[in-house]
Amino acid sequence: MITKIESFIFKNSISINREFAIKLITLFALVNILTVLPDVFHIFSDQGIIKSQVNQRYAFWYQPVLNWFFKSFSYIGLNANATLLVFIFMYIGSLIAILSNFKRTGFAFVAWFVHFTLINSAYLFSYGADYFMSFTLFINLAICSSLLFKKDIQSSLYSFIIRFLQIHLCLVYFFAGLGKALGTDWIDGNAIWFVINTYTSDSVIENSLPLIAYPMFFKILGWGTVILELLYPILMFTKFTRKVTLWLVVLLHVGIAVFMEFYTFGSIMILLNFIAFGQHLKLKFIEKINIKFNKKSLKTQTV
């Protein structure tokens, strides 16, 4: 039994190339911060829409927040806004350093820590996408850290990280489905209709109006979502259903991005699923990229 568990966790699982995974996560994080850059002072500044003192009340005492550093940096003549800029530049600079393969482990830690500090400092602004982004940066840190070990250990550590990510996703989807199943809105289709009428743009709503005459359509979507999430752990670890399930999950999050306009959340969940199970899709472009990165890794090791 113990041998089977060890084999499941540490054996060389089928996964995308680790260098490719690092690049994907880092690029996504860079695009994410650049999209919110115009609003960064409104969200995180001491004079923002919601005062930092209010947000700080929701953070536990051990969670780092910007207020810690506002006080410290004031001793060297930097005000709160200047300190915030330092953190943003540190975050962007760390991501660029990771992309440049420069001291990746150290800068991966800096990127994760800065992002973790930012979301703790904006609790009332943060939602699921921000916490999944922080988790993704933690996965990136783990992958970068695995490269510090000997070659024969690296593959086992990377397999462990991928298994950890896969199990994490299984728990997330299962309990999300369980929460939906315990209520009635997803069973009778009201949740889908509520989403379309609350979050969706007017143009999409206009195109959805003819569907009102077919309430069963919304029920099927609701049931399908609940079943997909509840059975995610089984379907993703079953060879014959894994590929179809992965495509259905991608469609689910594309729907969230389009109908709820939660673009970051939809994108980050697709990214995590792709890193965890993307190799099973056996797409030609993934195989080509994996071969390309594998050749680069061999050249680096040879040098």
Secondary structure, 3 states (H helix, E strand, C coil): CHHHHHHHHHCCCCCCCHHHHHHHHHHHHHHHHHHHHHHHHHHHCCCCCCCHHHHHCCCCCCCCCHHHHHHHHHCCCCCHHHHHHHHHHHHHHHHHHHHCCCCHHHHHHHHHHHHHHHHHHCCCCCCHHHHHHHHHHHHHHHHHHHCCCCHHHHHHHHHHHHHHHHHHHHHHHHHHHHHHHCCCCCCCCHHHHHHHHHHCCHHHHHHHHHHHHCHHHHHHHHHHHHHHHHCHHHHHCCHHHHHHHHHHHHHHHHHHHHHCCCHHHHHHHHHHHHHHHHHHHCCHHHHHHHHHHHHHHHHHHHC
